[in-house]
Amino acid sequence: MQREVTMVWNRCLQVIREIVPEQSFNTWFEPIIPLRLQGNVLTIQVPSQFFYEWLEENFVHALRRALDASIGRDGQLEYSIIVDQGNERNRPLAVQMPTTKSPQNAKPDNVNPDILRSPFQLKNLDSMDLDSYLNPTYAFDNYVEGDCNRLARSAGFAVAQRPGVTAFNPLMIYGGVGLGKTHLVQAIGNYIKNNYGDKFVLYVTSEKFTNQFLNAIKTDTLRDFTQFYMQVDVLVIDDVQFLQKKEKTQEIFFHIFNHLHQSGKQIILTSDRAPRNLDGLEDRLLSRFKWGLTADLQTPDLETRIAIMQKKLQAEGVYIDDNVIEYLAHSINTNVRELEGVIVSLMAQASLTRREIDLDLAKQTLRNIVVDSDKEVTIDTVQEMVAEFFNVTVADLKAKSRKRELVYPRQVAMYIAKEKTDLSLKSIGYHFGGRDHSTVIHAIQTINDLMTEKPETRDAVTKLRGYFK
């Protein structure tokens, strides 16, 4: 019996691994233990109530598809939640919980865009309740505004209030990975959907649009495909850079774009780069992208990063000390997605290990994520390596002492941190006892000069650089 349930769960994991990102899979599915299989009901054991709730909120459709593949459409899922770890004398206490999100009734269509029924098969928008493929959790209320995104957010809200009427048509949002492009454009779509019941909003990735177009050619339904898209009131195309070098797809999109624009329909686009850098797109298409407003999203500054984490934690009902939030904000300055990923990992670690979220757990979690994502180095590893090299402690590097034997290693550590991490001068100063950014500038300049004048400094820096390759 145990062998059978293990085999079924392993088949589930094979399906889930193809759907969810590797980090999410490692965090949320590897700790699960398959308990039993009774008829078509699979019971899995999860380590906490929080763990169960997170699976229900975020992965119910992945679980549904896994059950379809391993048990069949009538497969059902039940959780066994450990609420007390027990001890040597008392066994762990667990409670049984049937899934509340009802994955046995959930549609697998929500899992993988490739298996979605193409919308062009639906002839008449007015006669059917169509899915906009918007994520309802993306809203303006939980989109944190800062200097990095103020123009894009303001333009997006203006479009949401008056779709197809403002001069921002098309509205094109561009920026690097994880800066909130998808969140913003889906927030626009959700606002319109909730406030303009007569307008049909459709969110689609450029990859899915391309696949639907190719399928329409194969099945001789190109006219239906075109007709459907020309009826959409608000069209959101995510990641238009993937239309590059797809000449036929660009041609059909060009005609759809023209029709929608001339009909006063709203078009919203995202890209990972500015229109002028989109090589492989036709000039006539690029020129139309510039008809409205093009707004960029930049890397969030320190204050915005803190606000993003506070907003995320508030939404999850989790309290973390301000010093932990500040540490994370200073340590991660790449993108919003990585910030949120660290928070999720922190909550998972705290839940699994039954620990409070403190500075030590934050450092441990951050170090694991950095290793997992193949990042080169963190400020903590710089401090640890330099401290060991000069036979001092990390506390010495952060201390207020002005002793020569401590000032020099501290300056070297600041120099290496600036060279090997993406942290700002302000953030580097924060990690060295809250020093001002001018102190960091002075340290970097001092080591630069000493490397020119003193071979021993040049040799020390060269050796330390070698540790971080």
N, C-alpha and C positions, 0 to 999 in steps of 0.2 A: 504493500500500500504506500509506504513512504517513498519507495523507488518510483512509483507511478506519479505521485504528486510532485516529486523533484523533476521528473522528466517534463511534466506539463509546465511547471514554472520556468524551466530552462527554455522551453519553446516560447513562452511569453517574453522572457528576457531578450531572446534573439530579435523578436519583433520590436520591442521597446527600444533596444539599442539603435535601431535604424531610424527611429523617430525623434528621440530627444538628444540634446547635446551630451557629449561625453562627461563633462563635469556634473551635469544634472543627474545623469545615469549613475555615476559613482556615488554621489551624495544621497540620492533618494531611493535607488533600487537595489544596490549591492547589500545594504544592511537588512533587507527584507528576508524573512525565513518562511518558506512554504510549509504549512502545518498539515493540511489534510485536503483530500478531494472526496466529497460525498455527492455522488451523482454528477450534476453539472455545477455544483457550488465549490469554488476554490477558496480556501481560507488561508490568508497570509498573516504573519505576525510582524507588527511594526513596533518600534521601541518607545513610542510616546504618543500622547494625544495630539501634540503639535505636528508630529510626523504624519499621522493619519489625516489631519485637516489639510495639510499642505498637498498631499497626494490627491485628495478629493477636489481641491481648488484648482490644481494646475495640471494634473496628469490623468484625469478621468477618461479622456478620449483615447489616450495612448493605451491605457489599460483595457478599454473596450476593444480596441483593434487586436490587442494581444489575446484577449479571451476568444474573440472570433476565430483567430488562427489556431489556437491550441485546443479549445473545447467546442466551439461552434457558436452560432448566434444565440443559443439559449443558455450560454455560460453565464454564471453569476459569480460575484466576488463578495467575500466577507473578510473583515479585518479582525485580528486578535490583537488588542492594544495592551501593552504592558503598562500598568499604572503603578506598580510597586515592584522593585527589583528583588525584594525578598532578602533572605540571608541563609546561613547554613541550616537553620532549623525550620524556616518557613519558606515554602516555594514561592516563586514570583507570582504576583496577582495579575491576572489578565482579564479583560472584558471583551465580549464579542460585540462587534458592531457591523451590521450590514451597511453597504455603501449607501450614502444619502444622495449622492449625485446620480444614482441609478445608471451606471455604465452599461447594464444589460439593455437599457433602452436608448443609450446615447448613440448618435449617428457616427459611424466611422468617418463620414465625410469631413468632419472637423479636424481630422488628424493630419492628413497628408494632402497638400494642394494638388498633387499629381492625380489623385483619384477622385477629385471633385467633379461632379457632373458639370459639363460645360454649360455656361449660362445661355449660349446661343441655341440650346435645345429647347429653351422656354420661349415660346413664340410671343406671348402677350404679357407685358409687365403688369397691366391693370388687373388681370384676372387671377394672379397668383401672389402668394405671400413669399417673396424672394428673399434670400439671405444676402445681406450686404457684405458678409465676410469681415465684419468689423469686430474687434475685441472690445467688449463693453467696459473693460477696466481702464482703457485709455480715455482720459477725459482732461479737460482744461483744469479741473479742480486739483488733480494730482500731478500736473505738469509744473514744475518749479521754474519760475522766471528769474533770469539773471542777465547780466550784461552780455553773456555769451549767446543768448537766444531771444533777446527782447524784441528785435525787429521781426523775426520770424513768427514769434508767438503773437505779437500784436496784429500782424498781417493775417495770420491764420484765424484769429478771433473775428476780425473784420469780415473775412470771407464766410465764416460760419454763420454770422448774423445776417449777411446779405449775399447768399451764394449766387454767382452768375451776374451780379449787379455791379460789384466794385470794379476798379481798374486792375485789380489783382487777378487777372484771368488770362493765361494760366498763372497759378501760384506755384513756383518751383522752390523747394527747400533742398539745400545741399549741405553736406558735411561728412566728416569721417565716420567710421564705424562706432556705434554705441553712443551717439550724441543726442538721440531722441527724435530722429526724423520720423520714424514710423509712429511713435507715440503722438507726435504733434498732428500729423495728417489724419490719423485715425480719430484723434480728439475732435478735429474739424468735422469729420464724417459723422461721428456719434452725435455731436451737437445738432447738426442739420437733420439727422434722422429723427432725433427726439423732439425737435421743435418745428419741423416742416414735414408733416405727415404725407403731404402730396408729392414729395420729391423722393425719387429712388436714388440711393447712394450705393455705389459699387466700389469696393476696394479690391485691387488685384495687383499681384506682382508682375513685372514685365516678363519674367520667366513663365508664369502661368498663362499670361496673355499669348505668348509665343506658342506654347504647347496647344492651347485651344485653337489658335489659328491654323497650326499644322494639322490638327485633327479635323478641322473643318474642311481643309483641302482634301484629306484622305477620304472623308465621308460624303464629299460633294454637298456640304451644307454651308458654304462660304457666305451665301446670301443671308441665311438665317443668322450667322455669326455677326455680320456687319449690321444687320437690322437691329439686333439686340443692343449692341453697343451704342448705336445711334439714338436709342430711346432712353439711355441713362441720363439722369438729371445732374448728378455729381459723380465724376469719374476720378478715382484716385489710383494713380499708377506708381507703384513703389519700385525704386531701383531701375530707372530708365537707362542707366549705363549698360545694362545687359541687352539692350536692343542693338548695341554696336555690331556692325558688320552683318546684321540680319536684314538684308535689303528688302525682301518681300514683306517681312513683318513690319518694317518701317513704312513701307508704302501703304499698307492697309491702315496702319495707325495714323498716318498722315491724313487720309480721307476721313477717318472717324474724328480726328482732332478738328479738322476744318468744319465738319458738320456740327459738332457740339458747340464749337466756339461761335459760329454764325447763328446758332439757335439760342444763344444766351445761356448755355449750360456751363456749369463750373468744372474746370479741369485743374487737378492738383497733382503735382509730380514731385518725386524725390530722386536724388542722385548722390553719389559719393564724391562728386567733384562739380566744379562750376561748368556751365554749358560750354564755355570757350575751350575747356579741356576734354570735352567728350569726343575724342577722335573716333571715327568709324560711324558717326551719325550723319545723315544727309544734311546739307546746308539749309535746305528749305524747312527741315524739321527743327533744326537748331534755331533758326530765325524766329520760328513760332514760339519756341520755349521762352524767348526774350520779349514777347509781346506784353506780358504782364509784369509781375514782380519776381525777382530772384533774390532769395534771402539765405544767408548761410548760418549754420550752427557751429559755434566754436567750442573748444575745450572749456568746461566750466571752471571758473576761478574758485579760490578757496571758500569764499563765503557761500557761493552757490552749491559747492560740493557738500558743505555742512548742512545747508537747507534741504538738499535732496535726501541726505541720510535721515535727517530728522523727520521729514515727510514720510519716508518709507517705514521707519520704525513706528511712527504714530499710526499709520495704516495697519500695521501688524499687531499693534497693541503691546509693543515691547519697549522697555525702558533700558537705556544704556547711558552710563555716566558721560558727561560732556567731555571729559579728558580722553575717553576712548574714541568718541566721535571725532574729536579734533586730531587725534593721532592718525586715524584712518584718512581723514580729509587731507592731511599733510602728506600722507604716504602714497595715496593714489590720485594721480592727476591726469589720467589718460582719458577715461570716458565714463558716462553715466552707467552704462551696462556693467562695467567692472565694479563700480561702487555698489550697485545693487546686488551683484553676485557675491561680493564679500559679506554683505549684510545677511543674505540668505545662508551662506556657509557658516557664518557666526552663529545664527539662530539654530542651525542644524547641529553644529558642534555642541552648543550649550545644551540642546535637548538630548542628544545622544549620550553625552558624558555627565549630564545633570550638574553642570557647573554654571556659576554666574558669569555673565559676559564682562570680563575685566580686561585690563591692558595686556596681561600675559596671554590670555586666550586670543585677543585680537592679533597680537604679534605672531603667535603660533599659526593661526588661521591664514594670516596674510602671507607668511613664509611658505605655507603649503600651496596656496593658490599661485604664488609667483613661480614656484618650481613646476607646478602642473602646466602652467601656460608658457613655459620656456622663456620667462623673462630673465634678463641677464643677472640683475643684482638689485637688492633693496638697500635702503639706508642702514638697516640693522646689520646686514652682512658686511657692509663697508666698515661700520664701527667695530664690529667684532674682529674682523681681520686686521685692521690697523692697530687696535688695542693689543692683540696678540703679537703683532710684528714688533711693536715698540715696548712690549712687556709692561703695559699699563692696563687699567680696567676701562670698560665702557663708561662707568660712572665718572672716571677721571676725565674722559673726553667731554662729558656733559657738565662737569663741575665749573664753578666760578673761578677756580684757582688760576693765577697768572704765572705760576712757576714755569721756567723755561722748559723743564723736562716734560711738562704737560701741554704747554702752548704749541710746541712744534708738532707733536703727533696729532693734536686737534686740528691744526692748520692743514696737515697732510690729509687727514680724513675728510675735511671739507673739500679740499681740492679733488680728491678721488670721487667723492659723492657728486660733485658738480659734473665731473667727466663721465661717470658711469651710470648715473640715474637721470631721470627726466624731471626731477624735482626743481622747483623754483628756488631762488636764493632765500626767500622768506621761509620756505618749508625746510630747507637745509638748516637754517639758523634755529628754527623751532626744535629740531631733533638734537641740536647741540646745546641744550639747556636754555632754550628760548632766546638765543642771541639775535641781534638785529641783522638785517641783510647786509648792512655796511660792513659788519664784522666778517661776514663770509667773503665779501668782495676783497677785503684787505688780506684775508688768509690766502685766497686764490692768487692774488698778485704777489704776495710774499713767496709762496712756493714756486711760482713761475720764475721769479728773480733768482731764488736759491738754486733752481735746477740749472740755470745758466752759469752761476758762479761756483757752485759746489758740486763736485762729482758724487759725493756721498748722498746728497739729496736726490740727484738724478737717478742713482742706482736704486735707492729705496723706493722711489715712485715707480720705476720700471718693474721692480720685483712685485710690488703690490698690484700693479696693472695686470701682471701675469696671472694672479690668483683669480681674476674675474673674467677670464676669457671663456 
